[in-house]
Each structure stands twice: as structure tokens, then as C-alpha cells.
Amino acid sequence: MKRSLEQRLQDGPVICGEGYLFELERRGYLQAGSFVPEVALDNPQALKQTYRDYMLAGSDVVLAFTYNGHREKMRIIGKEELLEPLNRQAIRLAKEVAQEHPEEEALVAGNISNTNLFNPDDPEAVEKTRSMFAEMIGWCKEEGVDFVNGETFYYYEEALIALEEIQKQDLPAVITFGLMGENILRDGYEVEEACRLLKEKGALVVGMNCFRGPATMQPYVEKIRNTLDGYVGALPIPYRTTEEHPTFFNLPDGGCACTLPTETTFPTSLDPLYTNRYELAEWAREAHSIGVNYLGLCCGASPAMLREVAETVGRTAVNSTYSPDMEKHFLFGKDDTLQDHITSYKTKA
């Protein structure tokens, strides 16, 4: 029998693979710029394979890829008529893949996110935001998701609306914030206070995702963990953000020899700024040690990176059989049959 999200959290850490947006753009199935998940309709097999790759790398959750799949974004690209078909298809494909898990059927999460429309000083924008969430969560309910993941909110009040609409459908809620470079939410709330309030109002998991790499997310995750009881989530991006440049929106690349088409490395020139899997493992170890229960990675993450996080917190992924093993490597291996004149050359190669 498939355990619920809460049951899994009670049993140990839960892993959630996010980051489909960048991954599908990298694989060639999504347009950078508009960043709309049309892949659910245009290339459903590509989306299913991406879901599958993250699940087999250790994700307990198949997150329906509807990030940016809301009415405002679809309006901007002139495809509002595809809104409902896109949302329903993304969830159905997620359910198909979740059932493939060879050990225990994965959880399926519906997904809502920052609307980039919300404005606390504009009642019409507030109402439109609520309406957008309501219709998407309604489809989630009808399609039978296990919970709804509301993510990347940089306004507390927008996140609160998301939680209220999720609760109207009697679904568990995971709510995570994206903290921008001013280190405070756009409506003036400290992120730990916003998480505490949402937890008190009934969110199952609260925390942070996206925008920040491990180095600049973890200090705020610690504040959240120290502020509230209950389940805390953390899903950083796998980039080397710094105190001077705490988000990936303005990360510089001093080694770039070309003229970038955008003024910043974000979003299509971030490649040289990755963390490696061992840095991610160190972060996961630290986050788990302070009691973070819901762990994952966001934009830029690959399945291999996610597997490293899962294994670091004590999980074995289906695809852990493919985890690195240098024993037979021609330069770094230790096998007795390897040639000494080759292995001794490893630092000169």
C-alpha cells in the first residue's frame, strides 16, 4: 500500500526532485525565455522520461510539471485554451510514471507557483491570483494527486492564498519560498516568520526552494528549523551563489570570454557556475543533521545530483546501482590487474 506524504515524513526524510524547467530546456524540449511547460502536450514521452529519471534517482515524488502552467503565463504566450489540457496531461503522465516504481508507488504532487502577477496593493491582482490557484488545484483534486506543492513564492501573502486554496480541496500542502537578493520577502516578512505562520495555518511542510544555492539558502533554512516545530523543506539550486551574489539571477562569470545575449548569466549561461555533486552531498548532510525532512534540488539539478542527495541522507535509489565506483577506472582504479605505469600517471594526465 502506498504511504502518504505524512507517513513517509514520519518514517524518515522524503526526497523530491524538482528542476524540470532547466532540465527539459537542456534536453531540447522547452523554450528558454517563455519557460512554459508545453512539453506535456508537445512531447509527452520526453516529459515522462524526465519524470522517470528523477524518480529512479531517488525522488519519492513525481511532481507534475505545471510550473508556469498558469493562466497568466498562458495568456502571455497566447495559448490560454491549452491551460486545462496542459495541467491535466502533466498530472496524468506523472501518475503513469509513479506507478512504475518497482518498490513503492511514488507520490504524485500537483504544482502551483509564483504567478508574477500578484501585487498586495492591487485587489484585482490578488483576486486573479486566487482564481488561478483555485482552478489549477481543482484540476489537481479531480485528477487524484496525493498533495499539492506550492513553490517559489516571494510574497508571503501569495503563499497564504495558495495554502487557503489547497485546503479548500482538502489536500496536504507543501509550501516553499524563493528568497530574493534583499534577503526578505517582497511584502516585508522574514522567511522564517512566513514559514511559521503557514505552519500554524496548516501547511504540512514549509521551507525554501530555488533562487539560492546551498551556501546562501542554508543559513535561512536553519532559521526556519529553529523557529518552528514540524516538517521543513529545502530544495536549493545547484549553483555557487555567494553572500555578495546570493541568488542565481545576478551570478557573475569572470571566465566568460564571449558577449552574453542577456546582461546576466541567468538563465542560459549558468553552466560554469555549477556546484559539484560532492558539494551538494555536504549540504544535504548538514541540512539533514539539523532536522530538514523534505530534501531535494531545484533548477539546474540533474538526476545524478539528486541521487547524491538521496544517498547522503541514507536512501538507496533504484539507480544507485549506477553510482560512481572508481575501482576499475584506468587512472584512478585500485584493481590488481590495472597497469601501474598508467595509474601512477593520474596526477599528470
N, C-alpha and C positions, 0 to 999 in steps of 0.2 A: 504493500500500500504506500502511495506517495505521501511523504510527510509534508506538512505545511511549512511556510517560511518560519513561523514562530517556533514550531517543533524543531526545525533544523538549527535555529539560533540557540535553542536550549541545549542542543546536543554538541555544539561547537561552532567554530567560525563558518560563515557562509561566504562563498566566493561568487562574485558577479562580474562577468565580462562585459564591459562597455567598449566604446571606441569604434563602433561600426562605421561611423561617418568618415573618419580618415582612412580606415582600412579599405572600405569599398571604393573610395576615391583612388587609393594607391593601386587597387586591383583593376581599376579602369571601368568601374560601373556606376560612378557617381560624379556629378559635376561640382568641382570646387567653385565657390562663389555663391551660387544659389544654395548649395548644400541641402537639397530636398531629397528625401528617401524614395524617389520614384522607382528605385531598383525593385521594390516589392511588386510592381506591376510590369516593369520593362524586362527584368532579368530575375525572375523568382528563383531559379536554380542557383544563381550566384549568391543571392541572399541566404538561401538555405545552407549552402556550403559554408558561408561565413558564420552563421549561427552554429553550425555543426563543429567548425574548427575551434571556436571558443568553448563550446560545451565540452568537447573531448579534451581540451587543455585544462579543464578543471572547474569551469563555471557551473555552479549549481542552478543557475538561472539562464533561461533563454529570454532575453529582453527584446520584446517586439520592437522592430526598428521603425518607430514613428517619431523620432526626434526631428523637429522642424516639420513634421507632418500635420501641422495645424492649419486652421482656416486662414489666418493672416499670411502665412508663408505661401500657401497655395494661391491666395489672391494675388500676391506679388508676381508670381510666375504665370498667372492667367490660367490656372488649372483647378479652380475650386470644385469643378464637377468630379474630380478624381479623389477628393478628400476622403469620402467614406469608403470607396473601394480600396484605396491605398491602406487605410487603417485596418480594415477587416482582413485584407490579404496578409499584411505583415504579421498579425496575430495568428492567423491560421497556419502560416508557414512555420512560425515559432512553435506552435503546438505539435506540428508534424515532427519537427526535429527533436523536441523534448521527449517524445515517445520512443525515440531511437536509443536513448541512453541504455547501455547494456546492464547497468547495475541498479539504478533507481531513476524513474522518470524525472526529468528536470522540471523545475518550476517554470512557469510562463508568467512574465510580468508585462502588463501594459505600460505604456510610456507616455508621459506628458512632460513638458519642459518650458523653459522661459519663452515667452511669446514675443519679446522685443516690441510689444505693443503696450504693455502695462504701464500706466502712469498714475500714481496715487492721487495726483491733483486733478485728474480728468475722470469724472464719474462715468462718462460714456466708455472710455478705455477700460475702466475697471469692470464694467458690465460685459463688455465684449470679451474680456479675458475669461470671466466666469462662464460665459456661454460656450466659448471654445473648449474649455476644460470639460464642461458638462457633456457636450456631445461626444468627445473622444472617450471619456470614462464610461459613458453609456454604451458605446460600442465594445469597450473592454469587458463590461459586465455581460453583455449579450454573447460575446464570443468565449466567455468562460475562463478568463485569466485567473491566476492564483493571487495576485496582488498588483498594485499599481505603483510604479516608480516615477515619482515627480522629481525632476532633476534640474540642476544648473540654474537655480533661481538666484538672482542677485537683489531681489526685493523680498523682505520678509512677508509683506502683505500679499504679494502674488503667491508665495508658497502657502500662505494660510488659506487663500481661496482654493488652491489646488487640494489641500488636505480636506477642506469642507466638502468639496465636490466628490472626492474619493469616498468619504464617509457616508455621503448620501446614497451611494451604491453598495454600502456595507462591505467594502473591500479593505484589506490591510494596506497601509501606506508606508512607503519608504520615501522620505523627503530629504534631498541633499542640496546644499547651496554652492554656487560658484562665487568665490570671493575675489573681487577685482583688486586692482593695484593700490587703492586707497585703504585697503585692509579693514573695510567696514562695508556693510550692505548699503545699497543706494538710498534706502529710506532711513538710514541712521542707526540701525540696530547692529550691535556686536553679534558676530555669527554664533557665539556660544549662547547668548541670550535668546536669539531667534530659535535655536535648536531646543533650548529648554522649554520655551513657550509651546512649540509644536509638539514636543513630547507630552507636555501636560494636557494638550488638547487631543491627544490620542494617536499620534503617529507611532507606528511600531518601531521604525528605525529612523534616526535623524543623523545628519552629518554633512560631509562635503564631497563634491566631485568636480572634476575638470578645472580648467584655468591654471592651476598651480601644480608644479612638480612636487615630489616628495619633500624636498628641502624646505619649501615655503608653505606647504599645506600642513605638515606635521605639527608645528607649534600651535596652530589653531585647533587641530584635532585633539591635542592634549587639553586645551582649554575646554572644549566641548565635553570630553570624557570626565574632566574634573568638575563640571557644572551640573551634570545630571546623572541619574540612575537610568538603566535601560540599555537598549541596543544602539550602538554608534557605528556609522558607516564612514568609510574613507576610500575614495577612488581617484587618486591623483593622475595627472598626465605624466608620461614617461620622458619628460624633458628637464634639462638642468636649469631650472629657474633659480634666481638668487634674491637676496634681500634687496638689492638695487633694482632688479627686474623680477618681481615676484610672480608675474603671470607670463604665459606664452604669447601674449598679444604684442609685447614690445621687446622680445628677446633679441639682442644683437648677435651678429655672427662676424667676428673680426677677421675670420679667414676667408670670407667670400670675396672672390675676385671679379664677380660679374655685377651688372646693374639689375637689381630686382624689379620685377614689374609692379610690385607693391612697395610701399615705403618701409615695410617691416618684413621680417622673416615669416611671420604669421600671414596666411595659413599654409602656403605652399613651399616654403623654403626652410622649414624647421629641421630637415633631415640631419645636419651635422650636430645638432644640439641635443640629441637623444641621451638619456641615461642608459647604462647597460643593465643587463638582467641581474647582475650581482649587486648593483646599487639598489635596484628595486627589491631584491631579497633583503638587504639590510633594512630598508624602510619597512617592509612587511613584518620583519621580526620585531622591530621597535613598536610598530602600531599594535601588533598582536599582544605584545608584552604589557601594554598599558590597558588592554581590555577592549580594543576595537573588535567588533564582532562580525561586521559586514565589510569585506575587503574586496578590492578589485582595482582595475585601471580604466582610464578613460581615453580621450582622443589621442591617437598615435600608438596605442598599445597593439602589440601583435599577440597571437595565441601563445607563442613561446614565452613571452614576457609574463603573461597571465599564469602560465603553468609554473613559472619560477615563484610567483607569489603564493600560489596554492601549495606547492611543495614546502615552501619555507614555513608555513603555518601548520604543517603536519598532515596535509592532504596528499593523496595519491590520485593523480588524474588518469583517465583512461589512456591518454597518450604519454604518460610518464615513461612508458617503455622506450620513448624516443628522446628522453632527457640526455644531456651531454654525458659522454663517457670517453675519456681520452686514453683509455688503456691500450687501444690498438692504433692510435694515431701515429703516423710515420715519424713525426718530430717529437711529440710530447708523450708518447705511449711508454708503458713500462713492461710490455710483453717481452718475454725472454727471447723470442725469435726476431725481434726488431734489431736492425743493424746499428751498432754503436757509432759508427762513423757518420751516420745520419742523425741519430738522436742527440749526439753531442754537439751538433751544429745548430740546435734550435734557437740559440740566442744570437746567431749570426745570419740566419736565413734571410 
